[in-house]
Amino acid sequence: MGLVDTQKPPEMISGNMTAVMCVYSGLFMRFAWMVQPRNYLLLACHTSNESVQLYQLSRWAKAQGYWDKKETELQK
């Protein structure tokens, strides 16, 4: 679902839900790695979801202006 949302404008992204999905994927990546025997398919699914959600979070942060403030502060 995250891949489909990459085509939507960043103003439509929910920052809260995207952050929750990042935490969720991170926790399940750890679970997939720690369980015996290791579940590589689950790990691969949540790793790809984590990367897409982080991309979405970065798009949301740019749209909200969070990264612009840091760049102007660094230039001072």
PQR file of N, CA, C, O and H, with PARSE charges and radii, in Angstrom:
ATOM      1  N   MET A   1       0.816  -1.188   0.000 -0.4000 1.5000
ATOM      2  CA  MET A   1       0.000   0.000   0.000 -0.0000 2.0000
ATOM      3  C   MET A   1       0.861   1.253   0.000  0.5500 1.7000
ATOM      4  O   MET A   1       0.488   2.269  -0.586 -0.5500 1.4000
ATOM      5  N   GLY A   2       1.995   1.181   0.647 -0.4000 1.5000
ATOM      6  CA  GLY A   2       2.879   2.337   0.693 -0.0000 2.0000
ATOM      7  C   GLY A   2       3.406   2.706  -0.680  0.5500 1.7000
ATOM      8  O   GLY A   2       3.613   3.885  -0.969 -0.5500 1.4000
ATOM      9  H   GLY A   2       2.297   0.355   1.123  0.4000 1.0000
ATOM     10  N   LEU A   3       3.626   1.709  -1.531 -0.4000 1.5000
ATOM     11  CA  LEU A   3       4.108   2.004  -2.885 -0.0000 2.0000
ATOM     12  C   LEU A   3       3.064   2.759  -3.695  0.5500 1.7000
ATOM     13  O   LEU A   3       3.409   3.625  -4.499 -0.5500 1.4000
ATOM     14  H   LEU A   3       3.458   0.752  -1.296  0.4000 1.0000
ATOM     15  N   VAL A   4       1.798   2.440  -3.492 -0.4000 1.5000
ATOM     16  CA  VAL A   4       0.724   3.143  -4.194 -0.0000 2.0000
ATOM     17  C   VAL A   4       0.666   4.597  -3.730  0.5500 1.7000
ATOM     18  O   VAL A   4       0.410   5.497  -4.530 -0.5500 1.4000
ATOM     19  H   VAL A   4       1.518   1.736  -2.839  0.4000 1.0000
ATOM     20  N   ASP A   5       0.903   4.824  -2.442 -0.4000 1.5000
ATOM     21  CA  ASP A   5       0.830   6.178  -1.893 -0.0000 2.0000
ATOM     22  C   ASP A   5       1.974   7.072  -2.336  0.5500 1.7000
ATOM     23  O   ASP A   5       1.902   8.286  -2.145 -0.5500 1.4000
ATOM     24  H   ASP A   5       1.112   4.093  -1.793  0.4000 1.0000
ATOM     25  N   THR A   6       3.026   6.517  -2.920 -0.4000 1.5000
ATOM     26  CA  THR A   6       4.125   7.365  -3.386 -0.0000 2.0000
ATOM     27  C   THR A   6       3.698   8.246  -4.548  0.5500 1.7000
ATOM     28  O   THR A   6       4.354   9.245  -4.841 -0.5500 1.4000
ATOM     29  H   THR A   6       3.085   5.531  -3.075  0.4000 1.0000
ATOM     30  N   GLN A   7       2.606   7.887  -5.212 -0.4000 1.5000
ATOM     31  CA  GLN A   7       2.112   8.683  -6.332 -0.0000 2.0000
ATOM     32  C   GLN A   7       1.187   9.808  -5.880  0.5500 1.7000
ATOM     33  O   GLN A   7       0.877  10.703  -6.666 -0.5500 1.4000
ATOM     34  H   GLN A   7       2.073   7.075  -4.973  0.4000 1.0000
ATOM     35  N   LYS A   8       0.748   9.775  -4.639 -0.4000 1.5000
ATOM     36  CA  LYS A   8      -0.148  10.802  -4.121 -0.0000 2.0000
ATOM     37  C   LYS A   8       0.649  12.025  -3.690  0.5500 1.7000
ATOM     38  O   LYS A   8       1.838  11.917  -3.389 -0.5500 1.4000
ATOM     39  H   LYS A   8       1.000   9.048  -4.000  0.4000 1.0000
ATOM     40  N   PRO A   9       0.003  13.190  -3.658 -0.5600 1.5000
ATOM     41  CA  PRO A   9       0.720  14.390  -3.200  0.2800 2.0000
ATOM     42  C   PRO A   9       1.095  14.267  -1.716  0.5500 1.7000
ATOM     43  O   PRO A   9       0.369  13.641  -0.943 -0.5500 1.4000
ATOM     44  N   PRO A  10       2.222  14.861  -1.321 -0.5600 1.5000
ATOM     45  CA  PRO A  10       2.685  14.729   0.066  0.2800 2.0000
ATOM     46  C   PRO A  10       1.733  15.340   1.093  0.5500 1.7000
ATOM     47  O   PRO A  10       1.793  14.992   2.272 -0.5500 1.4000
ATOM     48  N   GLU A  11       0.871  16.231   0.667 -0.4000 1.5000
ATOM     49  CA  GLU A  11      -0.068  16.838   1.600 -0.0000 2.0000
ATOM     50  C   GLU A  11      -1.113  15.835   2.091  0.5500 1.7000
ATOM     51  O   GLU A  11      -1.751  16.061   3.119 -0.5500 1.4000
ATOM     52  H   GLU A  11       0.822  16.514  -0.291  0.4000 1.0000
ATOM     53  N   MET A  12      -1.290  14.738   1.372 -0.4000 1.5000
ATOM     54  CA  MET A  12      -2.275  13.723   1.748 -0.0000 2.0000
ATOM     55  C   MET A  12      -1.698  12.664   2.692  0.5500 1.7000
ATOM     56  O   MET A  12      -2.433  11.789   3.150 -0.5500 1.4000
ATOM     57  H   MET A  12      -0.772  14.553   0.537  0.4000 1.0000
ATOM     58  N   ILE A  13      -0.408  12.728   2.989 -0.4000 1.5000
ATOM     59  CA  ILE A  13       0.244  11.739   3.840 -0.0000 2.0000
ATOM     60  C   ILE A  13      -0.043  12.057   5.305  0.5500 1.7000
ATOM     61  O   ILE A  13       0.071  13.207   5.730 -0.5500 1.4000
ATOM     62  H   ILE A  13       0.189  13.439   2.617  0.4000 1.0000
ATOM     63  N   SER A  14      -0.409  11.053   6.061 -0.4000 1.5000
ATOM     64  CA  SER A  14      -0.603  11.200   7.505 -0.0000 2.0000
ATOM     65  C   SER A  14       0.741  10.935   8.192  0.5500 1.7000
ATOM     66  O   SER A  14       1.258   9.818   8.155 -0.5500 1.4000
ATOM     67  H   SER A  14      -0.502  10.119   5.715  0.4000 1.0000
ATOM     68  N   GLY A  15       1.288  11.960   8.810 -0.4000 1.5000
ATOM     69  CA  GLY A  15       2.570  11.806   9.491 -0.0000 2.0000
ATOM     70  C   GLY A  15       2.491  10.836  10.660  0.5500 1.7000
ATOM     71  O   GLY A  15       3.417  10.058  10.889 -0.5500 1.4000
ATOM     72  H   GLY A  15       0.868  12.867   8.840  0.4000 1.0000
ATOM     73  N   ASN A  16       1.389  10.880  11.399 -0.4000 1.5000
ATOM     74  CA  ASN A  16       1.233   9.978  12.548 -0.0000 2.0000
ATOM     75  C   ASN A  16       1.167   8.526  12.103  0.5500 1.7000
ATOM     76  O   ASN A  16       1.854   7.673  12.665 -0.5500 1.4000
ATOM     77  H   ASN A  16       0.637  11.512  11.213  0.4000 1.0000
ATOM     78  N   MET A  17       0.355   8.240  11.108 -0.4000 1.5000
ATOM     79  CA  MET A  17       0.203   6.854  10.656 -0.0000 2.0000
ATOM     80  C   MET A  17       1.497   6.344  10.037  0.5500 1.7000
ATOM     81  O   MET A  17       1.861   5.186  10.237 -0.5500 1.4000
ATOM     82  H   MET A  17      -0.203   8.933  10.651  0.4000 1.0000
ATOM     83  N   THR A  18       2.191   7.184   9.294 -0.4000 1.5000
ATOM     84  CA  THR A  18       3.452   6.769   8.681 -0.0000 2.0000
ATOM     85  C   THR A  18       4.489   6.460   9.749  0.5500 1.7000
ATOM     86  O   THR A  18       5.230   5.485   9.625 -0.5500 1.4000
ATOM     87  H   THR A  18       1.895   8.126   9.131  0.4000 1.0000
ATOM     88  N   ALA A  19       4.555   7.276  10.798 -0.4000 1.5000
ATOM     89  CA  ALA A  19       5.497   7.019  11.884 -0.0000 2.0000
ATOM     90  C   ALA A  19       5.158   5.718  12.598  0.5500 1.7000
ATOM     91  O   ALA A  19       6.054   4.949  12.946 -0.5500 1.4000
ATOM     92  H   ALA A  19       3.954   8.069  10.899  0.4000 1.0000
ATOM     93  N   VAL A  20       3.879   5.470  12.817 -0.4000 1.5000
ATOM     94  CA  VAL A  20       3.458   4.220  13.464 -0.0000 2.0000
ATOM     95  C   VAL A  20       3.828   3.019  12.593  0.5500 1.7000
ATOM     96  O   VAL A  20       4.274   1.994  13.107 -0.5500 1.4000
ATOM     97  H   VAL A  20       3.152   6.095  12.534  0.4000 1.0000
ATOM     98  N   MET A  21       3.646   3.142  11.289 -0.4000 1.5000
ATOM     99  CA  MET A  21       3.996   2.041  10.387 -0.0000 2.0000
ATOM    100  C   MET A  21       5.509   1.787  10.383  0.5500 1.7000
ATOM    101  O   MET A  21       5.943   0.645  10.234 -0.5500 1.4000
ATOM    102  H   MET A  21       3.284   3.975  10.871  0.4000 1.0000
ATOM    103  N   CYS A  22       6.309   2.842  10.545 -0.4000 1.5000
ATOM    104  CA  CYS A  22       7.765   2.668  10.638 -0.0000 2.0000
ATOM    105  C   CYS A  22       8.129   1.870  11.887  0.5500 1.7000
ATOM    106  O   CYS A  22       8.940   0.946  11.823 -0.5500 1.4000
ATOM    107  H   CYS A  22       5.956   3.770  10.666  0.4000 1.0000
ATOM    108  N   VAL A  23       7.533   2.225  13.012 -0.4000 1.5000
ATOM    109  CA  VAL A  23       7.800   1.503  14.260 -0.0000 2.0000
ATOM    110  C   VAL A  23       7.325   0.054  14.152  0.5500 1.7000
ATOM    111  O   VAL A  23       8.028  -0.870  14.560 -0.5500 1.4000
ATOM    112  H   VAL A  23       6.874   2.975  13.064  0.4000 1.0000
ATOM    113  N   TYR A  24       6.130  -0.133  13.600 -0.4000 1.5000
ATOM    114  CA  TYR A  24       5.563  -1.468  13.427 -0.0000 2.0000
ATOM    115  C   TYR A  24       6.491  -2.345  12.580  0.5500 1.7000
ATOM    116  O   TYR A  24       6.783  -3.482  12.949 -0.5500 1.4000
ATOM    117  H   TYR A  24       5.559   0.618  13.268  0.4000 1.0000
ATOM    118  N   SER A  25       6.948  -1.815  11.452 -0.4000 1.5000
ATOM    119  CA  SER A  25       7.824  -2.603  10.582 -0.0000 2.0000
ATOM    120  C   SER A  25       9.148  -2.895  11.252  0.5500 1.7000
ATOM    121  O   SER A  25       9.700  -3.985  11.097 -0.5500 1.4000
ATOM    122  H   SER A  25       6.710  -0.892  11.152  0.4000 1.0000
ATOM    123  N   GLY A  26       9.663  -1.928  11.997 -0.4000 1.5000
ATOM    124  CA  GLY A  26      10.912  -2.153  12.720 -0.0000 2.0000
ATOM    125  C   GLY A  26      10.794  -3.258  13.749  0.5500 1.7000
ATOM    126  O   GLY A  26      11.688  -4.095  13.874 -0.5500 1.4000
ATOM    127  H   GLY A  26       9.215  -1.043  12.122  0.4000 1.0000
ATOM    128  N   LEU A  27       9.688  -3.264  14.490 -0.4000 1.5000
ATOM    129  CA  LEU A  27       9.478  -4.311  15.492 -0.0000 2.0000
ATOM    130  C   LEU A  27       9.334  -5.686  14.848  0.5500 1.7000
ATOM    131  O   LEU A  27       9.879  -6.669  15.349 -0.5500 1.4000
ATOM    132  H   LEU A  27       8.962  -2.584  14.388  0.4000 1.0000
ATOM    133  N   PHE A  28       8.608  -5.755  13.747 -0.4000 1.5000
ATOM    134  CA  PHE A  28       8.431  -7.056  13.105 -0.0000 2.0000
ATOM    135  C   PHE A  28       9.689  -7.502  12.366  0.5500 1.7000
ATOM    136  O   PHE A  28       9.895  -8.702  12.184 -0.5500 1.4000
ATOM    137  H   PHE A  28       8.165  -4.956  13.339  0.4000 1.0000
ATOM    138  N   MET A  29      10.536  -6.561  11.935 -0.4000 1.5000
ATOM    139  CA  MET A  29      11.834  -6.965  11.374 -0.0000 2.0000
ATOM    140  C   MET A  29      12.660  -7.644  12.463  0.5500 1.7000
ATOM    141  O   MET A  29      13.293  -8.671  12.217 -0.5500 1.4000
ATOM    142  H   MET A  29      10.368  -5.586  12.083  0.4000 1.0000
ATOM    143  N   ARG A  30      12.653  -7.071  13.661 -0.4000 1.5000
ATOM    144  CA  ARG A  30      13.387  -7.673  14.771 -0.0000 2.0000
ATOM    145  C   ARG A  30      12.813  -9.045  15.110  0.5500 1.7000
ATOM    146  O   ARG A  30      13.562  -9.997  15.330 -0.5500 1.4000
ATOM    147  H   ARG A  30      12.139  -6.237  13.860  0.4000 1.0000
ATOM    148  N   PHE A  31      11.482  -9.147  15.151 -0.4000 1.5000
ATOM    149  CA  PHE A  31      10.845 -10.433  15.441 -0.0000 2.0000
ATOM    150  C   PHE A  31      11.239 -11.489  14.410  0.5500 1.7000
ATOM    151  O   PHE A  31      11.582 -12.615  14.770 -0.5500 1.4000
ATOM    152  H   PHE A  31      10.873  -8.374  14.972  0.4000 1.0000
ATOM    153  N   ALA A  32      11.191 -11.124  13.135 -0.4000 1.5000
ATOM    154  CA  ALA A  32      11.517 -12.076  12.068 -0.0000 2.0000
ATOM    155  C   ALA A  32      12.976 -12.531  12.163  0.5500 1.7000
ATOM    156  O   ALA A  32      13.303 -13.655  11.784 -0.5500 1.4000
ATOM    157  H   ALA A  32      10.913 -10.209  12.843  0.4000 1.0000
ATOM    158  N   TRP A  33      13.843 -11.661  12.666 -0.4000 1.5000
ATOM    159  CA  TRP A  33      15.254 -12.016  12.785 -0.0000 2.0000
ATOM    160  C   TRP A  33      15.507 -12.878  14.027  0.5500 1.7000
ATOM    161  O   TRP A  33      16.344 -13.780  13.997 -0.5500 1.4000
ATOM    162  H   TRP A  33      13.576 -10.748  12.974  0.4000 1.0000
ATOM    163  N   MET A  34      14.781 -12.598  15.123 -0.4000 1.5000
ATOM    164  CA  MET A  34      15.052 -13.283  16.386 -0.0000 2.0000
ATOM    165  C   MET A  34      14.375 -14.647  16.498  0.5500 1.7000
ATOM    166  O   MET A  34      14.869 -15.513  17.219 -0.5500 1.4000
ATOM    167  H   MET A  34      14.102 -11.865  15.148  0.4000 1.0000
ATOM    168  N   VAL A  35      13.262 -14.859  15.806 -0.4000 1.5000
ATOM    169  CA  VAL A  35      12.545 -16.118  15.921 -0.0000 2.0000
ATOM    170  C   VAL A  35      13.400 -17.242  15.315  0.5500 1.7000
ATOM    171  O   VAL A  35      14.143 -17.028  14.357 -0.5500 1.4000
ATOM    172  H   VAL A  35      12.861 -14.156  15.220  0.4000 1.0000
ATOM    173  N   GLN A  36      13.277 -18.431  15.892 -0.4000 1.5000
ATOM    174  CA  GLN A  36      14.033 -19.575  15.383 -0.0000 2.0000
ATOM    175  C   GLN A  36      13.075 -20.588  14.786  0.5500 1.7000
ATOM    176  O   GLN A  36      12.140 -20.962  15.493 -0.5500 1.4000
ATOM    177  H   GLN A  36      12.674 -18.605  16.671  0.4000 1.0000
ATOM    178  N   PRO A  37      13.203 -21.055  13.604 -0.5600 1.5000
ATOM    179  CA  PRO A  37      14.179 -20.627  12.599  0.2800 2.0000
ATOM    180  C   PRO A  37      13.814 -19.247  12.049  0.5500 1.7000
ATOM    181  O   PRO A  37      12.650 -18.847  12.056 -0.5500 1.4000
ATOM    182  N   ARG A  38      14.817 -18.543  11.582 -0.4000 1.5000
ATOM    183  CA  ARG A  38      14.602 -17.181  11.101 -0.0000 2.0000
ATOM    184  C   ARG A  38      13.631 -17.163   9.931  0.5500 1.7000
ATOM    185  O   ARG A  38      13.675 -18.015   9.043 -0.5500 1.4000
ATOM    186  H   ARG A  38      15.762 -18.868  11.577  0.4000 1.0000
ATOM    187  N   ASN A  39      12.768 -16.183   9.958 -0.4000 1.5000
ATOM    188  CA  ASN A  39      11.753 -16.042   8.921 -0.0000 2.0000
ATOM    189  C   ASN A  39      12.219 -14.968   7.937  0.5500 1.7000
ATOM    190  O   ASN A  39      11.921 -13.786   8.107 -0.5500 1.4000
ATOM    191  H   ASN A  39      12.733 -15.491  10.679  0.4000 1.0000
ATOM    192  N   TYR A  40      12.950 -15.390   6.913 -0.4000 1.5000
ATOM    193  CA  TYR A  40      13.543 -14.446   5.971 -0.0000 2.0000
ATOM    194  C   TYR A  40      12.499 -13.772   5.080  0.5500 1.7000
ATOM    195  O   TYR A  40      12.688 -12.629   4.664 -0.5500 1.4000
ATOM    196  H   TYR A  40      13.193 -16.350   6.775  0.4000 1.0000
ATOM    197  N   LEU A  41      11.413 -14.463   4.789 -0.4000 1.5000
ATOM    198  CA  LEU A  41      10.365 -13.864   3.974 -0.0000 2.0000
ATOM    199  C   LEU A  41       9.689 -12.712   4.724  0.5500 1.7000
ATOM    200  O   LEU A  41       9.470 -11.644   4.152 -0.5500 1.4000
ATOM    201  H   LEU A  41      11.259 -15.391   5.127  0.4000 1.0000
ATOM    202  N   LEU A  42       9.363 -12.923   5.992 -0.4000 1.5000
ATOM    203  CA  LEU A  42       8.780 -11.864   6.805 -0.0000 2.0000
ATOM    204  C   LEU A  42       9.755 -10.709   6.972  0.5500 1.7000
ATOM    205  O   LEU A  42       9.354  -9.545   6.948 -0.5500 1.4000
ATOM    206  H   LEU A  42       9.542 -13.790   6.456  0.4000 1.0000
ATOM    207  N   LEU A  43      11.023 -11.022   7.141 -0.4000 1.5000
ATOM    208  CA  LEU A  43      12.050  -9.987   7.260 -0.0000 2.0000
ATOM    209  C   LEU A  43      12.131  -9.155   5.983  0.5500 1.7000
ATOM    210  O   LEU A  43      12.221  -7.929   6.044 -0.5500 1.4000
ATOM    211  H   LEU A  43      11.350 -11.967   7.161  0.4000 1.0000
ATOM    212  N   ALA A  44      12.100  -9.812   4.840 -0.4000 1.5000
ATOM    213  CA  ALA A  44      12.178  -9.089   3.565 -0.0000 2.0000
ATOM    214  C   ALA A  44      10.952  -8.199   3.355  0.5500 1.7000
ATOM    215  O   ALA A  44      11.075  -7.070   2.881 -0.5500 1.4000
ATOM    216  H   ALA A  44      12.026 -10.808   4.790  0.4000 1.0000
ATOM    217  N   CYS A  45       9.780  -8.705   3.703 -0.4000 1.5000
ATOM    218  CA  CYS A  45       8.551  -7.909   3.546 -0.0000 2.0000
ATOM    219  C   CYS A  45       8.595  -6.658   4.405  0.5500 1.7000
ATOM    220  O   CYS A  45       8.281  -5.564   3.936 -0.5500 1.4000
ATOM    221  H   CYS A  45       9.679  -9.622   4.088  0.4000 1.0000
ATOM    222  N   HIS A  46       8.984  -6.817   5.659 -0.4000 1.5000
ATOM    223  CA  HIS A  46       8.990  -5.656   6.557 -0.0000 2.0000
ATOM    224  C   HIS A  46      10.166  -4.727   6.284  0.5500 1.7000
ATOM    225  O   HIS A  46      10.069  -3.532   6.562 -0.5500 1.4000
ATOM    226  H   HIS A  46       9.239  -7.705   6.041  0.4000 1.0000
ATOM    227  N   THR A  47      11.257  -5.229   5.756 -0.4000 1.5000
ATOM    228  CA  THR A  47      12.364  -4.353   5.365 -0.0000 2.0000
ATOM    229  C   THR A  47      11.954  -3.472   4.196  0.5500 1.7000
ATOM    230  O   THR A  47      12.246  -2.276   4.186 -0.5500 1.4000
ATOM    231  H   THR A  47      11.335  -6.200   5.530  0.4000 1.0000
ATOM    232  N   SER A  48      11.285  -4.048   3.221 -0.4000 1.5000
ATOM    233  CA  SER A  48      10.833  -3.229   2.089 -0.0000 2.0000
ATOM    234  C   SER A  48       9.762  -2.245   2.539  0.5500 1.7000
ATOM    235  O   SER A  48       9.751  -1.102   2.083 -0.5500 1.4000
ATOM    236  H   SER A  48      11.047  -5.019   3.229  0.4000 1.0000
ATOM    237  N   ASN A  49       8.858  -2.664   3.426 -0.4000 1.5000
ATOM    238  CA  ASN A  49       7.844  -1.738   3.933 -0.0000 2.0000
ATOM    239  C   ASN A  49       8.477  -0.606   4.732  0.5500 1.7000
ATOM    240  O   ASN A  49       8.049   0.543   4.627 -0.5500 1.4000
ATOM    241  H   ASN A  49       8.866  -3.592   3.797  0.4000 1.0000
ATOM    242  N   GLU A  50       9.485  -0.920   5.522 -0.4000 1.5000
ATOM    243  CA  GLU A  50      10.181   0.104   6.306 -0.0000 2.0000
ATOM    244  C   GLU A  50      10.814   1.156   5.403  0.5500 1.7000
ATOM    245  O   GLU A  50      10.727   2.352   5.680 -0.5500 1.4000
ATOM    246  H   GLU A  50       9.833  -1.854   5.607  0.4000 1.0000
ATOM    247  N   SER A  51      11.449   0.711   4.329 -0.4000 1.5000
ATOM    248  CA  SER A  51      12.089   1.675   3.427 -0.0000 2.0000
ATOM    249  C   SER A  51      11.059   2.556   2.736  0.5500 1.7000
ATOM    250  O   SER A  51      11.289   3.755   2.573 -0.5500 1.4000
ATOM    251  H   SER A  51      11.520  -0.260   4.104  0.4000 1.0000
ATOM    252  N   VAL A  52       9.935   1.993   2.328 -0.4000 1.5000
ATOM    253  CA  VAL A  52       8.883   2.791   1.692 -0.0000 2.0000
ATOM    254  C   VAL A  52       8.280   3.772   2.693  0.5500 1.7000
ATOM    255  O   VAL A  52       8.031   4.928   2.350 -0.5500 1.4000
ATOM    256  H   VAL A  52       9.748   1.020   2.461  0.4000 1.0000
ATOM    257  N   GLN A  53       8.045   3.330   3.917 -0.4000 1.5000
ATOM    258  CA  GLN A  53       7.461   4.216   4.923 -0.0000 2.0000
ATOM    259  C   GLN A  53       8.420   5.345   5.302  0.5500 1.7000
ATOM    260  O   GLN A  53       7.982   6.472   5.535 -0.5500 1.4000
ATOM    261  H   GLN A  53       8.247   2.391   4.196  0.4000 1.0000
ATOM    262  N   LEU A  54       9.706   5.059   5.367 -0.4000 1.5000
ATOM    263  CA  LEU A  54      10.684   6.124   5.637 -0.0000 2.0000
ATOM    264  C   LEU A  54      10.727   7.134   4.499  0.5500 1.7000
ATOM    265  O   LEU A  54      10.885   8.332   4.735 -0.5500 1.4000
ATOM    266  H   LEU A  54      10.061   4.143   5.178  0.4000 1.0000
ATOM    267  N   TYR A  55      10.588   6.660   3.275 -0.4000 1.5000
ATOM    268  CA  TYR A  55      10.507   7.572   2.131 -0.0000 2.0000
ATOM    269  C   TYR A  55       9.266   8.453   2.244  0.5500 1.7000
ATOM    270  O   TYR A  55       9.330   9.659   2.009 -0.5500 1.4000
ATOM    271  H   TYR A  55      10.459   5.687   3.083  0.4000 1.0000
ATOM    272  N   GLN A  56       8.137   7.844   2.604 -0.4000 1.5000
ATOM    273  CA  GLN A  56       6.901   8.605   2.776 -0.0000 2.0000
ATOM    274  C   GLN A  56       7.043   9.629   3.901  0.5500 1.7000
ATOM    275  O   GLN A  56       6.564  10.756   3.780 -0.5500 1.4000
ATOM    276  H   GLN A  56       8.085   6.864   2.795  0.4000 1.0000
ATOM    277  N   LEU A  57       7.697   9.240   4.987 -0.4000 1.5000
ATOM    278  CA  LEU A  57       7.907  10.153   6.103 -0.0000 2.0000
ATOM    279  C   LEU A  57       8.787  11.328   5.691  0.5500 1.7000
ATOM    280  O   LEU A  57       8.561  12.458   6.124 -0.5500 1.4000
ATOM    281  H   LEU A  57       8.086   8.324   5.086  0.4000 1.0000
ATOM    282  N   SER A  58       9.779  11.067   4.862 -0.4000 1.5000
ATOM    283  CA  SER A  58      10.624  12.168   4.391 -0.0000 2.0000
ATOM    284  C   SER A  58       9.853  13.105   3.467  0.5500 1.7000
ATOM    285  O   SER A  58      10.050  14.319   3.515 -0.5500 1.4000
ATOM    286  H   SER A  58       9.963  10.149   4.510  0.4000 1.0000
ATOM    287  N   ARG A  59       8.975  12.556   2.625 -0.4000 1.5000
ATOM    288  CA  ARG A  59       8.126  13.401   1.776 -0.0000 2.0000
ATOM    289  C   ARG A  59       7.201  14.262   2.623  0.5500 1.7000
ATOM    290  O   ARG A  59       7.011  15.444   2.337 -0.5500 1.4000
ATOM    291  H   ARG A  59       8.814  11.569   2.586  0.4000 1.0000
ATOM    292  N   TRP A  60       6.625  13.667   3.668 -0.4000 1.5000
ATOM    293  CA  TRP A  60       5.737  14.399   4.557 -0.0000 2.0000
ATOM    294  C   TRP A  60       6.486  15.518   5.281  0.5500 1.7000
ATOM    295  O   TRP A  60       5.979  16.633   5.402 -0.5500 1.4000
ATOM    296  H   TRP A  60       6.780  12.706   3.899  0.4000 1.0000
ATOM    297  N   ALA A  61       7.706  15.212   5.764 -0.4000 1.5000
ATOM    298  CA  ALA A  61       8.503  16.216   6.477 -0.0000 2.0000
ATOM    299  C   ALA A  61       8.871  17.378   5.564  0.5500 1.7000
ATOM    300  O   ALA A  61       8.853  18.531   5.993 -0.5500 1.4000
ATOM    301  H   ALA A  61       8.118  14.307   5.666  0.4000 1.0000
ATOM    302  N   LYS A  62       9.204  17.088   4.319 -0.4000 1.5000
ATOM    303  CA  LYS A  62       9.501  18.166   3.369 -0.0000 2.0000
ATOM    304  C   LYS A  62       8.273  19.016   3.103  0.5500 1.7000
ATOM    305  O   LYS A  62       8.369  20.241   3.031 -0.5500 1.4000
ATOM    306  H   LYS A  62       9.219  16.151   3.970  0.4000 1.0000
ATOM    307  N   ALA A  63       7.117  18.379   2.957 -0.4000 1.5000
ATOM    308  CA  ALA A  63       5.884  19.111   2.682 -0.0000 2.0000
ATOM    309  C   ALA A  63       5.479  19.986   3.870  0.5500 1.7000
ATOM    310  O   ALA A  63       4.918  21.066   3.685 -0.5500 1.4000
ATOM    311  H   ALA A  63       7.039  17.384   3.015  0.4000 1.0000
ATOM    312  N   GLN A  64       5.760  19.522   5.082 -0.4000 1.5000
ATOM    313  CA  GLN A  64       5.426  20.294   6.275 -0.0000 2.0000
ATOM    314  C   GLN A  64       6.459  21.385   6.563  0.5500 1.7000
ATOM    315  O   GLN A  64       6.220  22.256   7.399 -0.5500 1.4000
ATOM    316  H   GLN A  64       6.216  18.645   5.232  0.4000 1.0000
ATOM    317  N   GLY A  65       7.590  21.344   5.888 -0.4000 1.5000
ATOM    318  CA  GLY A  65       8.613  22.361   6.062 -0.0000 2.0000
ATOM    319  C   GLY A  65       9.615  22.070   7.159  0.5500 1.7000
ATOM    320  O   GLY A  65      10.359  22.964   7.563 -0.5500 1.4000
ATOM    321  H   GLY A  65       7.784  20.637   5.209  0.4000 1.0000
ATOM    322  N   TYR A  66       9.654  20.845   7.652 -0.4000 1.5000
ATOM    323  CA  TYR A  66      10.597  20.518   8.720 -0.0000 2.0000
ATOM    324  C   TYR A  66      12.040  20.548   8.238  0.5500 1.7000
ATOM    325  O   TYR A  66      12.923  20.964   8.988 -0.5500 1.4000
ATOM    326  H   TYR A  66       9.050  20.118   7.325  0.4000 1.0000
ATOM    327  N   TRP A  67      12.300  20.128   7.030 -0.4000 1.5000
ATOM    328  CA  TRP A  67      13.675  20.116   6.536 -0.0000 2.0000
ATOM    329  C   TRP A  67      14.130  21.490   6.096  0.5500 1.7000
ATOM    330  O   TRP A  67      15.325  21.782   6.142 -0.5500 1.4000
ATOM    331  H   TRP A  67      11.583  19.790   6.421  0.4000 1.0000
ATOM    332  N   ASP A  68      13.215  22.339   5.670 -0.4000 1.5000
ATOM    333  CA  ASP A  68      13.594  23.689   5.254 -0.0000 2.0000
ATOM    334  C   ASP A  68      14.128  24.498   6.423  0.5500 1.7000
ATOM    335  O   ASP A  68      15.073  25.269   6.251 -0.5500 1.4000
ATOM    336  H   ASP A  68      12.244  22.102   5.633  0.4000 1.0000
ATOM    337  N   LYS A  69      13.548  24.343   7.606 -0.4000 1.5000
ATOM    338  CA  LYS A  69      14.013  25.075   8.778 -0.0000 2.0000
ATOM    339  C   LYS A  69      15.438  24.678   9.140  0.5500 1.7000
ATOM    340  O   LYS A  69      16.251  25.532   9.495 -0.5500 1.4000
ATOM    341  H   LYS A  69      12.781  23.717   7.746  0.4000 1.0000
ATOM    342  N   LYS A  70      15.743  23.392   9.051 -0.4000 1.5000
ATOM    343  CA  LYS A  70      17.087  22.932   9.409 -0.0000 2.0000
ATOM    344  C   LYS A  70      18.121  23.486   8.434  0.5500 1.7000
ATOM    345  O   LYS A  70      19.216  23.866   8.848 -0.5500 1.4000
ATOM    346  H   LYS A  70      15.083  22.699   8.762  0.4000 1.0000
ATOM    347  N   GLU A  71      17.790  23.538   7.153 -0.4000 1.5000
ATOM    348  CA  GLU A  71      18.734  24.052   6.168 -0.0000 2.0000
ATOM    349  C   GLU A  71      18.988  25.532   6.372  0.5500 1.7000
ATOM    350  O   GLU A  71      20.127  25.978   6.229 -0.5500 1.4000
ATOM    351  H   GLU A  71      16.900  23.230   6.817  0.4000 1.0000
ATOM    352  N   THR A  72      17.963  26.309   6.703 -0.4000 1.5000
ATOM    353  CA  THR A  72      18.164  27.748   6.919 -0.0000 2.0000
ATOM    354  C   THR A  72      18.926  27.996   8.212  0.5500 1.7000
ATOM    355  O   THR A  72      19.702  28.949   8.289 -0.5500 1.4000
ATOM    356  H   THR A  72      17.039  25.947   6.819  0.4000 1.0000
ATOM    357  N   GLU A  73      18.725  27.165   9.229 -0.4000 1.5000
ATOM    358  CA  GLU A  73      19.479  27.301  10.472 -0.0000 2.0000
ATOM    359  C   GLU A  73      20.949  26.969  10.262  0.5500 1.7000
ATOM    360  O   GLU A  73      21.813  27.596  10.874 -0.5500 1.4000
ATOM    361  H   GLU A  73      18.095  26.391   9.167  0.4000 1.0000
ATOM    362  N   LEU A  74      21.245  26.007   9.420 -0.4000 1.5000
ATOM    363  CA  LEU A  74      22.621  25.651   9.147 -0.0000 2.0000
ATOM    364  C   LEU A  74      23.345  26.741   8.359  0.5500 1.7000
ATOM    365  O   LEU A  74      24.557  26.903   8.506 -0.5500 1.4000
ATOM    366  H   LEU A  74      20.543  25.497   8.923  0.4000 1.0000
ATOM    367  N   GLN A  75      22.634  27.476   7.539 -0.4000 1.5000
ATOM    368  CA  GLN A  75      23.249  28.520   6.717 -0.0000 2.0000
ATOM    369  C   GLN A  75      23.591  29.763   7.546  0.5500 1.7000
ATOM    370  O   GLN A  75      24.417  30.567   7.114 -0.5500 1.4000
ATOM    371  H   GLN A  75      21.650  27.344   7.419  0.4000 1.0000
ATOM    372  N   LYS A  76      22.982  29.941   8.719 -0.4000 1.5000
ATOM    373  CA  LYS A  76      23.232  31.127   9.544 -0.0000 2.0000
ATOM    374  C   LYS A  76      24.573  31.105  10.181  0.5500 1.7000
ATOM    375  O   LYS A  76      24.928  32.035  10.905 -0.5500 1.4000
ATOM    376  H   LYS A  76      22.311  29.287   9.070  0.4000 1.0000
TER
END
